[in-house]
Amino acid sequence: MWIYLGLLAAFFLGLHNLCKKHAVQGNEVFPVLLGTVTSGFLLLIPFFISSLFFSEYTQKIGFYITPIPWETHGYIMIKSVIMTASWVLAYQALKHLPITIVVPIRSAGPFFTLIGALLIYKEQPSFLQWIGFFLIIFSVLLYSKLGKKEGINFKRNKWIFAIIAATLLGASSGLYDKFLIQHLLLNPQTLQFWFCWYTLLILIGILSINWFPYAAKRNAFKFRWSMIAVGVLLQVADYFYFKALQDPDALIMLLSAIKRSQLIIAVLLGGILFKEKNKRKKLIPLTGILLGIFLILYATHL
């Protein structure tokens, strides 16, 4: 069951990436990020209020936000810091790079998650799973060659380094999620609500320094409907992802790889909607990434 929940998360993440590209085009990254996190937080507030005043009903429908100790708040705040840094770097890179380059580089996340899963959680991949992971990494390298044809030098372009750093931080957050869900026994909605809250505080602090005081930056900001969509779609995707992690048999290394199937939406539809170049050539490494994911999924059923 956790595999199918992971695929649902991937579907909504693919839609989320398309909306995110639309939201950041020609816009300041920080206020866009604040708007998307705010929209996700507003989606969760009714569940928080219902948990306070209608706890029995909220528990019955499965969306009860549980009271947690201060120590647990500290652990969630750490996740907020990690993911805020990852999002800021990723949004900046997405603003300056084609989505068909950014998304595949982030698909290397499962490789970094694999290393952590082996060292921290002692997860043991099978032979086919090893092949699948390395096939994904090889396919990402093919994307780097295509990027040069679009005037992107992978050794000198600072946004490439930004998206790589964002990917590393995202992989770290994924490993941390397993600790929060399986060891601290947080349910998805509780983690999502407090994560959004602390992330909002961090972003407001950042914008108070580099955006709110400057009228020119505020006037240049353009609100788009896609900002709301990004926040809502991310919360839906995270809910299915965290529900999958609640399964004690779930392997974070496999879930991380399964989430990469969002490439089907992000690369194919993104290439069409944003009219990016070399769409057909990008299908070759895309096929390699999907084949790697298939091998991982196939190996779990042997």
C-alpha positions, -999 to +999 in steps of 0.1 A: +000+000+000+028+024+008+041+022-028+008+034-042+007+062-017+042+072-029+029+072-065+000+095-055+025+118-039+046+118-071+015+127-092+007+158-071+044+168-069+045+168-107+016+192-109+032+212-080+064+216-101+046+230-131+027+255-110+059+265-092+077+273-125+047+295-135+048+312-101+085+322-101+088+334-136+097+371-135+091+372-098+110+376-065+116+342-051+112+349-013+077+364-015+066+337-039+078+311-014+061+329+014+028+329-005+030+292-013+037+282+023+010+305+035-016+289+012-006+255+024-008+266+060-043+281+055-054+248+041-044+231+074-058+257+098-093+243+098-080+209+109-060+225+137-091+244+149-113+213+146-087+194+166-091+219+194-129+221+196-141+190+178-114+165+186-136+134+185-149+142+150-115+152+137-100+119+150-129+100+134-121+114+100-084+109+104-072+145+104-066+151+142-036+173+150-022+159+182-006+179+210+031+175+211+059+183+236+083+212+232+111+189+224+092+176+194+086+212+183+124+216+182+128+186+160+101+199+136+118+233+136+151+217+124+131+202+094+118+237+087+153+252+086+166+224+063+137+227+039+136+265+038+172+265+027+164+238+001+134+256-013+152+290-015+180+275-035+156+254-057+133+284-064+162+306-074+175+279-097+141+272-112+138+309-119+169+309-140+170+274-155+147+254-177+123+231-158+135+202-179+170+207-165+161+215-129+137+186-123+160+158-136+189+171-115+167+169-084+159+133-095+194+125-082+179+129-047+172+092-044+209+084-047+218+107-018+189+093+001+201+058-006+235+066+010+218+079+041+194+049+042+223+025+041+243+043+068+216+054+091+187+030+088+206+000+075+182-005+046+194-032+022+188-027-015+187-058-038+208-062-069+181-048-092+176-018-069+213-010-072+210-011-110+180+011-109+197+038-087+228+040-108+207+041-140+190+072-126+223+089-118+237+081-153+206+095-169+210+127-149+245+130-164+230+128-198+208+158-190+238+178-181+251+174-217+217+186-230+219+216-207+251+228-224+232+229-257+208+255-241+237+277-231+241+263-197+276+255-185+273+230-157+307+239-143+303+277-142+266+283-138+259+292-102+223+281-104+235+245-112+253+245-079+222+260-062+200+231-074+226+205-065+228+220-029+189+221-028+189+184-038+213+174-010+193+193+015+161+178+002+176+143+005+186+151+041+151+162+049+137+129+034+159+109+058+148+131+086+112+125+078+115+088+085+128+097+120+100+121+126+072+097+114+085+063+125+105+072+156+087+102+170+053+088+158+041+120+144+010+117+122+011+135+088-012+164+095+005+172+128+039+173+111+026+193+082+009+220+103+038+227+126+063+225+098+044+251+079+041+273+110+079+274+117+087+278+080+064+308+078+083+324+108+116+318+091+105+333+058+089+363+074+122+369+092+141+367+059+117+390+041+118+415+069+154+421+060+156+418+022+121+425+008+095+443+030+117+474+035+122+480-002+092+495-021+107+488-055+108+451-048+073+451-034+059+468-064+077+444-088+060+414-071+032+398-091+006+377-074-004+346-095-030+320-089-003+294-092+012+304-059-019+291-041-019+260-062+018+253-053+010+254-016-021+233-018-006+206-041+025+204-019+004+197+012-016+170-006+016+154-019+032+155+015+002+140+031+003+109+009+041+107+013+039+109+051+011+083+051+033+060+032+061+065+057+038+055+085+040+019+072+068+002+092+077-017+061+082+014+040+118+020+028+128+057+025+152+049-003+125+033-024+099+060-016+125+087-026+129+069-060+092+064-065+086+101-061+108+107-091+080+095-114+068+131-111+092+136-141+065+123-164+044+153-157+071+179-150+092+171-181+066+162-207+039+187-198+065+213-186+083+212-219+051+218-238+036+245-216+069+265-212+081+258-248+115+247-237+141+233-261+154+198-269+122+182-256+126+151-278+163+146-269+154+149-232+131+119-236+162+096-238+175+103-203+140+106-191+134+070-203+165+059-184+153+075-152+119+059-155+135+025-163+156+029-131+124+035-112+107+005-128+136-018-118+133-006-082+096-012-082+099-046-099+125-057-074+101-051-045+076-076-059+102-105-064 
